[in-house]
Amino acid sequence: MTQKPTSSPRAGGAAIALCAVLGVVVGTIAHQPSIGLVGGVAAGAAIAVAIWLRDRRRH
């Protein structure tokens, strides 16, 4: 007897990449691209962790 396949997991890598790019753009406007990059990566990582936790709870 086969089990029903589980739905595919979601990934948060796109959130990290998008937030990093947006952080650099916003940081460049504010004349602080390095801080923008760090902030963007941190925000993206937080979103990725939230996606992972939500996906983990879903299974």
N, C-alpha and C positions, 0 to 999 in steps of 0.2 A: 504494500500500500504506500503510495507516495503522498508526501505532505504538500499542502498548498504552498507555493513559493511566496516568500515574503516580498514586500515591496522594496524597491531599490532605496538605498540610503541616500540622504541628501548631503551635498558637500558645501562647505563654506569658503573654499578657496577663492571663488569669484568675489565674495564680499571683501576679503582681505585685499585682493588686487585692486578692486574698484575704489575702495576707501583710501588705499595708498596713493593712487593717482589723484584722486580728488583732494587729498590732503596736501600733496605737492602743489596743485593748482591754487588752492586757497592760501597755502603758505607763501607761494610766490607773490600773490597779490598783496600779502601782508609783509613782504620782504623777509620772510623767514621760511624758506622751502624745507630746510632740514627739520625744523620743529613740525611743520605741516606733515612731512613724511612720517615722522615718529607718531604723531597724533592719529594720522590716517591708518597706520598699521595697527595701532592699539585699538581704534574703533572697529576696524575690520576683524581683528582677532576676537573682540568681545561679541560681535555679531556671529562669527563662526562658532564660537563656543555655545552661544544661545541656540543656534541651529542644531548643533550636535546634541545638546541636552534635550531639545524638543524631539528630535528624531529618535533618540535613545528611549524616551518615554513612550513614543508611539509604538514601539515593538513590544 
